[in-house]
Amino acid sequence: MKSPASLRLLGAVSLFTLVGAGPVGAETPASSPATPATPALPFDVLVTREIQLWRKAKPDKEDMPVVPAGRVLSVFKLEPEQTFQGEKSPVAAVRPHAQSTYYTLLTPLRPLAPGEVMTDAEAAALLFQKAPAANREWCQRFTERMLLPASAGAGKGGVIIYSASADDACSGYLALGSGSGKAAKARAQPRRGALQSVNVREVAGSPPLMEVVEDVKAEGLSGWRRVLSSVERGAPKELLVVDEELHQLKGDTKQTVTGGVTMTPGADGLEVEVRRTEAQVVLATGAEKARTESVKRYRYAKGKLTAVTPPAATK
């Protein structure tokens, strides 16, 4: 299974004008419609649908991280139009966090009003406020933001703030925050392994689900896992942990666990299927000595995850 590290984190039509925008408040000729002015650079935007980022101002097929809807990015430069996957749009130079620069089409990005969410600087200061002072300034450069839906109950400007760094000194920090300016605040969560991705899934009739993919590292153990948590009243509640790939040495054998999660909206909530395979291999010979496979099903509804027993087979 390919590691999702390549996807590390690093809808609406945008309201931008690249040329021809006069000063704010200037009169517009009656023959032409009013055009919104470009926000002053830099400014924050909300990703309204899943997008891909490019390393260069022109699209390329190398190293294109995927960014889900709900992410907050900072736009610091505007570039001429490009066509990508049949869509033509001006290009924005964006920063998922202060240490990385990418490019993407402007149309899937909605500008956020000042104060609508906390700034990247405010988020960084809150996320790493308890980090060792010697590391704090450097670690802050890897802070990323994900907007929380109103159903999470986090309050105005609710966001998940987290570290996109793989460095041992900076990785694994995650907090839920809200507000901006002097009202900005955050509730730190227990430190995790290095975060490969963070996402939020809205579920009708239930608090949203937060999905975190994190590295697992210990003596003789390595891999990654996916953690599902409901977010209610601004706080996460862990519901399910799925080992997506784990490798562990046990004496003369290597145990490998692979797994995956499929989530499908259903009539009574979100249907969750978890697949798991465990295999043991003798190191000296490479021979497989044991293998087990399993599938478990759950239903997420009204904030609870319940095991679902498949119907008995009919004769």
C-alpha positions as CSV (number, residue, x, y, z in Angstrom):
1,M,0.0,0.0,0.0
2,K,1.4,3.4,-0.9
3,S,1.9,5.7,2.0
4,P,-0.3,8.8,2.1
5,A,2.7,10.8,2.9
6,S,2.7,12.1,-0.7
7,L,-0.6,13.7,0.2
8,R,0.8,15.5,3.2
9,L,-0.7,18.7,3.9
10,L,1.2,20.3,3.6
11,G,-17.6,25.2,-5.2
12,A,-18.1,28.8,-4.9
13,V,-16.8,31.3,-7.4
14,S,-14.1,33.6,-6.1
15,L,-14.5,37.4,-5.9
16,F,-11.3,38.6,-7.3
17,T,-10.3,41.1,-10.0
18,L,-6.8,41.0,-11.5
19,V,-7.0,44.1,-13.7
20,G,-9.3,47.1,-14.1
21,A,-10.4,47.4,-10.5
22,G,-10.4,51.0,-9.4
23,P,-10.0,52.2,-5.8
24,V,-12.6,51.1,-3.3
25,G,-15.6,53.4,-3.5
26,A,-14.9,54.7,-7.0
27,E,-17.8,55.2,-9.3
28,T,-18.5,52.6,-11.9
29,P,-19.8,53.6,-15.4
30,A,-23.5,52.8,-15.8
31,S,-22.7,50.7,-18.9
32,S,-20.6,48.1,-16.9
33,P,-21.5,46.1,-13.8
34,A,-19.8,46.7,-10.5
35,T,-16.8,44.4,-10.0
36,P,-15.5,43.5,-6.5
37,A,-12.0,44.8,-5.8
38,T,-9.2,42.4,-5.1
39,P,-8.5,42.0,-1.4
40,A,-5.2,43.5,-0.3
41,L,-2.4,41.0,-0.3
42,P,-1.8,38.8,1.6
43,F,-5.3,37.5,2.5
44,D,-6.9,34.3,3.7
45,V,-9.1,32.1,1.5
46,L,-11.3,29.0,2.1
47,V,-10.9,26.0,-0.2
48,T,-14.4,25.3,-1.4
49,R,-13.8,21.9,-3.0
50,E,-10.9,19.5,-3.2
51,I,-8.0,21.0,-5.2
52,Q,-4.4,20.1,-6.2
53,L,-1.4,22.3,-5.6
54,W,1.6,22.8,-8.0
55,R,5.2,23.6,-7.1
56,K,5.4,26.0,-10.1
57,A,3.2,28.8,-11.5
58,K,2.3,26.5,-14.4
59,P,0.6,23.1,-13.7
60,D,2.9,20.1,-13.7
61,K,2.4,16.5,-12.8
62,E,5.1,16.2,-10.2
63,D,4.5,16.5,-6.4
64,M,0.9,17.7,-6.5
65,P,-0.5,17.6,-2.9
66,V,-4.3,17.2,-2.6
67,V,-6.0,19.8,-0.3
68,P,-9.6,19.0,0.9
69,A,-12.4,21.5,1.1
70,G,-12.4,23.4,4.3
71,R,-8.7,24.2,4.4
72,V,-7.7,27.8,5.0
73,L,-4.8,29.1,2.8
74,S,-3.0,32.4,2.6
75,V,-2.8,34.1,-0.8
76,F,0.3,36.3,-1.2
77,K,0.5,36.8,-5.0
78,L,-1.7,36.6,-8.1
79,E,-0.5,35.2,-11.4
80,P,-1.9,35.2,-15.0
81,E,-4.6,32.7,-16.1
82,Q,-3.8,29.0,-16.6
83,T,-5.9,26.1,-17.7
84,F,-5.9,23.0,-15.5
85,Q,-8.1,19.9,-16.0
86,G,-10.3,21.9,-18.5
87,E,-10.8,24.8,-16.1
88,K,-9.4,28.3,-16.9
89,S,-8.7,30.7,-14.1
90,P,-6.2,33.2,-12.7
91,V,-3.6,31.5,-10.5
92,A,-3.0,32.2,-6.8
93,A,0.3,31.7,-5.1
94,V,-0.7,30.2,-1.7
95,R,0.9,29.1,1.5
96,P,-0.7,26.2,3.4
97,H,1.8,27.2,6.1
98,A,4.5,29.8,6.2
99,Q,7.3,27.3,5.2
100,S,5.8,26.2,1.9
101,T,4.7,27.9,-1.3
102,Y,2.4,26.4,-3.9
103,Y,0.2,27.5,-6.8
104,T,-3.4,26.7,-7.7
105,L,-6.4,28.0,-9.6
106,L,-8.2,30.9,-8.0
107,T,-11.8,29.9,-8.7
108,P,-12.2,27.2,-5.9
109,L,-10.9,29.8,-3.3
110,R,-13.4,32.0,-1.4
111,P,-11.8,35.1,0.3
112,L,-12.4,35.3,4.0
113,A,-13.3,38.6,5.6
114,P,-10.8,40.0,8.1
115,G,-11.6,38.4,11.5
116,E,-13.7,35.6,10.1
117,V,-11.0,33.1,11.3
118,M,-7.9,33.5,13.3
119,T,-4.8,34.4,11.2
120,D,-2.0,32.0,10.6
121,A,0.2,34.0,13.1
122,E,-2.5,33.8,15.8
123,A,-3.0,30.1,15.1
124,A,0.8,29.4,15.2
125,A,1.2,31.2,18.5
126,L,-1.7,29.3,20.1
127,L,-0.7,25.9,18.7
128,F,2.9,26.0,20.0
129,Q,2.5,28.1,23.1
130,K,3.6,25.1,25.3
131,A,6.4,23.9,22.9
132,P,10.0,24.3,24.1
133,A,11.1,27.9,23.7
134,A,14.1,26.9,21.6
135,N,11.9,25.3,19.0
136,R,8.8,27.5,19.1
137,E,9.6,30.1,16.4
138,W,10.7,27.5,13.9
139,C,7.8,25.1,14.6
140,Q,5.3,27.9,14.2
141,R,6.1,28.1,10.4
142,F,4.4,24.7,9.9
143,T,1.0,25.6,11.3
144,E,-2.1,24.8,9.1
145,R,-5.8,25.6,9.6
146,M,-9.0,23.7,8.8
147,L,-12.3,25.4,9.2
148,L,-14.9,23.6,11.4
149,P,-18.6,23.5,10.3
150,A,-21.0,25.3,12.6
151,S,-22.3,21.8,13.7
152,A,-19.1,21.3,15.6
153,G,-20.2,23.8,18.2
154,A,-16.8,25.5,18.3
155,G,-18.1,29.0,18.1
156,K,-17.4,31.8,15.7
157,G,-14.4,31.1,13.5
158,G,-14.0,27.5,14.7
159,V,-10.9,25.9,13.3
160,I,-8.6,22.9,13.7
161,I,-5.0,24.1,13.9
162,Y,-2.2,21.6,13.6
163,S,1.4,21.1,12.7
164,A,2.3,19.8,9.2
165,S,5.9,19.2,10.2
166,A,7.5,15.7,10.2
167,D,10.3,17.0,12.5
168,D,10.3,15.3,15.9
169,A,10.6,18.7,17.6
170,C,7.5,20.2,15.8
171,S,5.3,17.3,14.8
172,G,2.0,16.0,16.3
173,Y,0.6,19.3,17.7
174,L,-3.1,19.7,17.2
175,A,-5.7,22.0,18.8
176,L,-9.3,23.2,18.3
177,G,-9.6,26.9,18.2
178,S,-12.1,29.8,17.6
179,G,-12.3,33.5,17.4
180,S,-9.7,36.0,16.1
181,G,-7.6,38.8,17.4
182,K,-7.8,39.3,21.1
183,A,-10.7,36.7,21.2
184,A,-8.6,34.0,19.6
185,K,-8.3,30.9,21.8
186,A,-7.5,27.2,21.4
187,R,-7.9,24.0,23.3
188,A,-4.7,21.8,22.9
189,Q,-5.1,18.1,22.3
190,P,-2.8,15.3,23.4
191,R,0.3,15.3,21.1
192,R,0.2,12.7,18.4
193,G,2.6,11.2,15.9
194,A,3.5,13.2,12.9
195,L,0.3,14.2,11.1
196,Q,0.0,13.1,7.5
197,S,-3.4,14.6,6.9
198,V,-6.3,16.2,8.7
199,N,-9.8,16.4,7.3
200,V,-13.4,17.0,8.5
201,R,-16.5,15.2,7.2
202,E,-20.0,16.7,7.7
203,V,-22.7,14.1,8.6
204,A,-26.4,15.0,8.5
205,G,-27.9,14.8,12.0
206,S,-24.6,14.3,13.7
207,P,-21.6,16.2,14.9
208,P,-18.9,16.3,12.2
209,L,-16.2,13.7,12.0
210,M,-12.5,14.6,12.2
211,E,-10.2,12.3,10.4
212,V,-6.5,12.3,11.3
213,V,-3.8,10.2,9.7
214,E,-0.8,10.0,11.9
215,D,2.6,8.2,11.9
216,V,3.2,5.4,14.4
217,K,6.8,5.0,15.6
218,A,8.1,2.9,18.5
219,E,10.9,0.5,19.0
220,G,10.5,-2.2,16.3
221,L,7.2,-0.7,15.2
222,S,6.5,1.7,12.3
223,G,3.6,2.7,10.0
224,W,0.5,4.9,10.2
225,R,-3.1,4.9,11.3
226,R,-6.3,6.7,10.8
227,V,-8.2,8.1,13.8
228,L,-11.9,9.1,13.6
229,S,-13.3,11.5,16.2
230,S,-16.6,13.3,16.5
231,V,-16.4,17.0,17.2
232,E,-19.1,18.3,19.5
233,R,-19.2,21.5,21.5
234,G,-15.7,22.3,20.2
235,A,-14.1,19.2,21.5
236,P,-13.2,15.9,19.8
237,K,-14.2,12.5,21.1
238,E,-12.2,9.5,19.7
239,L,-14.4,6.8,18.2
240,L,-12.3,4.5,16.1
241,V,-8.6,3.8,15.3
242,V,-7.7,1.9,12.2
243,D,-4.2,0.7,11.5
244,E,-3.7,1.3,7.8
245,E,-0.2,0.0,7.7
246,L,2.0,-1.2,10.5
247,H,5.2,-3.2,10.5
248,Q,6.5,-4.9,13.7
249,L,9.4,-7.2,14.4
250,K,8.7,-10.0,16.8
251,G,11.6,-12.4,17.3
252,D,12.3,-14.1,14.1
253,T,9.1,-12.9,12.4
254,K,7.8,-9.7,10.9
255,Q,4.1,-8.9,11.4
256,T,2.4,-6.6,8.9
257,V,-1.0,-5.1,9.3
258,T,-2.8,-3.4,6.5
259,G,-6.2,-1.9,6.5
260,G,-8.6,0.7,5.2
261,V,-11.8,2.6,5.9
262,T,-14.7,3.2,3.5
263,M,-17.4,5.6,4.6
264,T,-20.7,5.9,2.7
265,P,-23.8,8.0,3.5
266,G,-26.8,5.9,4.3
267,A,-30.4,6.4,5.2
268,D,-29.7,6.1,8.9
269,G,-26.3,7.8,9.1
270,L,-22.8,7.2,7.9
271,E,-22.0,3.6,7.0
272,V,-18.4,2.7,8.0
273,E,-16.6,-0.4,6.7
274,V,-13.2,-1.3,8.2
275,R,-10.9,-3.9,6.5
276,R,-7.9,-5.4,8.2
277,T,-5.3,-8.0,7.1
278,E,-2.6,-9.4,9.4
279,A,0.3,-11.4,8.0
280,Q,3.4,-13.0,9.7
281,V,6.5,-13.7,7.7
282,V,9.6,-15.6,8.8
283,L,12.5,-13.2,8.3
284,A,15.1,-15.9,7.5
285,T,13.1,-17.5,4.7
286,G,10.5,-15.0,3.7
287,A,7.8,-17.7,4.1
288,E,4.4,-16.6,5.3
289,K,3.4,-18.5,8.5
290,A,0.0,-16.9,9.2
291,R,-2.6,-14.6,7.7
292,T,-6.0,-13.4,8.9
293,E,-8.4,-11.1,7.2
294,S,-11.5,-9.4,8.6
295,V,-14.2,-6.9,7.8
296,K,-16.1,-4.9,10.4
297,R,-19.1,-2.6,9.8
298,Y,-20.3,0.3,11.9
299,R,-22.8,3.1,11.7
300,Y,-22.2,6.7,12.7
301,A,-25.4,8.4,13.7
302,K,-26.3,11.1,16.3
303,G,-22.7,11.3,17.4
304,K,-22.3,7.6,18.2
305,L,-20.5,4.8,16.4
306,T,-22.3,1.5,16.6
307,A,-21.2,-1.9,15.4
308,V,-23.5,-3.3,12.7
309,T,-24.2,-7.1,12.5
310,P,-24.6,-8.2,8.9
311,P,-27.9,-10.1,8.2
312,A,-27.7,-13.8,8.4
313,A,-27.3,-15.6,5.1
314,T,-30.5,-17.1,3.8
315,K,-30.6,-20.8,2.9
